[in-house]
Amino acid sequence: MPNAGASPWARHSPLLLAAGAAWLLAVSAGFAFLWKYKSTPGAQGDPTPATWPAHTGVARSSSRATLLMFAHPGCTCTRASIAELAWIMNRFHDRLDASVLFWSPRDAPRDWQSGDGLWASAARIPRVSVLRDRDGREASRFGVTTSGAVLLYDSGGRLLFKGGITSARGHEGDSFGRERIASLLTTGAADRADAPVFGCALGAAPAEGLAQAGSTNQTERSEK
Amino acid sequence: MSVAREEMGMAQAAADVIVRRAEDRYQAHQQEIYRTTDRTLAGLMIGEWVFAVILSLTISPWSWEGKARSVHPHVFVALVLGGAITSLPVALALLRPGAPATRHAIAVGQMLWSALLIHLTGGRIETHFHVFGSLAILAFYRDWPVLLTGTVVVAVDHLVRGIAWPESVYGIANPEWWRFLEHAFWVVFCISFLILSCRRSQRDMRVMAERGAELEALSENQWRSSSVLERAANDAGGKG
């Protein structure tokens, strides 16, 4: 038989109730903090060129749409963005060329890109080029400041979409961004051309580098 | 006539003793199951806490802002929120093992662990299996109201997030009205069979307790009879 009567908790049931209420309050506060963190998007960044910039070192397809994803190699939230990119490429590989540009500071250590395995994950996606974005010059050129941001240009070089493709920080699954890109690629239209981006902040590019024209040498293509 | 009434009274008294013993045996067995399961699930929750901290340190140790890194909020969440979720159920399992409040607190805690692990693994569909695994583990109690408590936690979690942040539950902002029912259906499907199993287990436990009590009574009667015969034989031997 239970010996709960011998316990101080049983003798003082108000204490048990108070402990239960305090516990629920603490746990609710913890989840509220977690939800707030996960649903807070990163910075929108500067305006993105409405047409493909002339001085970029990134190649654009003239026969199909081009998708660019900007990523911080250490950002764990971006792992979900890359998983979503794989989903998009699996479904639309015949209508899309894609590149992932990993932000790389000038004085980055040698293992900077391989740090969290994101580079390798992106490189495994078929028809995706993985590039090194030296000092984030391309990110600045395209007006991107948050890891996981995606730009979609049509074959004529017109910007169709700018935003994220996850529903929260590091959260895989359906999202506004993914749905809008899918809609743009299948019907040519979407209810909006943007979506919040959830990811770490990319570093700012040095101002002197942006003024340089023809930055092909600033972006290194990886082997697939 | 009075002899017959006396015999009937004795038979009734014997039956009452058997019923009381059966109830005692049933309650003792039930308590043993409650206490054992309390201990098992308290250990499981501590294990989940350790697992969550290791998981967060492995999957998402750092948060970045350019070149500057800081400890990822998931590490703090696993440590602090995980610890908070684990604290009350484990404390109750130690201080009030076998009490109803303990197993219901454990049910709430275990389902909250499902929610936290889903968050920490970035909403991976595979982690959602933890919800159904947890419901199955809660059935160890063989106490179906505990399953209802666990289900209520899942329902409240879906309801609150479905209103405040629908993308986190359904992945889209304006889910079809029946999406909640689809999620609920699978949970109800799971617990319906678990509740059935709990009720059958309780019934089996009661049958076992009754048979045990009957055997005990029979054994006692045999012992008494043999003692009477022994004494009679001894008396006869002594007189001879």
Chai-1 contact restraints between the chains, C-beta under 6 A:
chainA,res_idxA,chainB,res_idxB,connection_type,confidence,min_distance_angstrom,max_distance_angstrom,comment,restraint_id
A,P2,B,Q31,contact,1.0,0.0,6.0,A-B,restraint_1
A,P2,B,G98,contact,1.0,0.0,6.0,A-B,restraint_2
A,A4,B,R96,contact,1.0,0.0,6.0,A-B,restraint_3
A,A4,B,A99,contact,1.0,0.0,6.0,A-B,restraint_4
A,S7,B,L95,contact,1.0,0.0,6.0,A-B,restraint_5
A,S7,B,R96,contact,1.0,0.0,6.0,A-B,restraint_6
A,W9,B,L95,contact,1.0,0.0,6.0,A-B,restraint_7
A,W9,B,R96,contact,1.0,0.0,6.0,A-B,restraint_8
A,W23,B,L88,contact,1.0,0.0,6.0,A-B,restraint_9
A,A26,B,A84,contact,1.0,0.0,6.0,A-B,restraint_10
A,V27,B,A84,contact,1.0,0.0,6.0,A-B,restraint_11
A,V27,B,I85,contact,1.0,0.0,6.0,A-B,restraint_12
A,G30,B,L81,contact,1.0,0.0,6.0,A-B,restraint_13
A,G30,B,A84,contact,1.0,0.0,6.0,A-B,restraint_14
A,L34,B,V77,contact,1.0,0.0,6.0,A-B,restraint_15
A,L34,B,H119,contact,1.0,0.0,6.0,A-B,restraint_16
A,Y37,B,P73,contact,1.0,0.0,6.0,A-B,restraint_17
A,S39,B,W165,contact,1.0,0.0,6.0,A-B,restraint_18
A,H72,B,W64,contact,1.0,0.0,6.0,A-B,restraint_19
A,G74,B,W64,contact,1.0,0.0,6.0,A-B,restraint_20
A,C75,B,W64,contact,1.0,0.0,6.0,A-B,restraint_21
A,T76,B,S60,contact,1.0,0.0,6.0,A-B,restraint_22
A,A80,B,G122,contact,1.0,0.0,6.0,A-B,restraint_23
A,P105,B,K67,contact,1.0,0.0,6.0,A-B,restraint_24
A,S167,B,E167,contact,1.0,0.0,6.0,A-B,restraint_25
A,S167,B,G171,contact,1.0,0.0,6.0,A-B,restraint_26
A,A168,B,S168,contact,1.0,0.0,6.0,A-B,restraint_27
A,G170,B,G122,contact,1.0,0.0,6.0,A-B,restraint_28
A,H171,B,G122,contact,1.0,0.0,6.0,A-B,restraint_29
A,H171,B,G123,contact,1.0,0.0,6.0,A-B,restraint_30
A,E172,B,G122,contact,1.0,0.0,6.0,A-B,restraint_31
A,E172,B,G123,contact,1.0,0.0,6.0,A-B,restraint_32
A,G173,B,G123,contact,1.0,0.0,6.0,A-B,restraint_33
A,G173,B,G171,contact,1.0,0.0,6.0,A-B,restraint_34
A,D174,B,G171,contact,1.0,0.0,6.0,A-B,restraint_35
A,D174,B,I172,contact,1.0,0.0,6.0,A-B,restraint_36
A,C200,B,W64,contact,1.0,0.0,6.0,A-B,restraint_37
A,A201,B,E65,contact,1.0,0.0,6.0,A-B,restraint_38
A,G203,B,G66,contact,1.0,0.0,6.0,A-B,restraint_39
A,G203,B,K67,contact,1.0,0.0,6.0,A-B,restraint_40
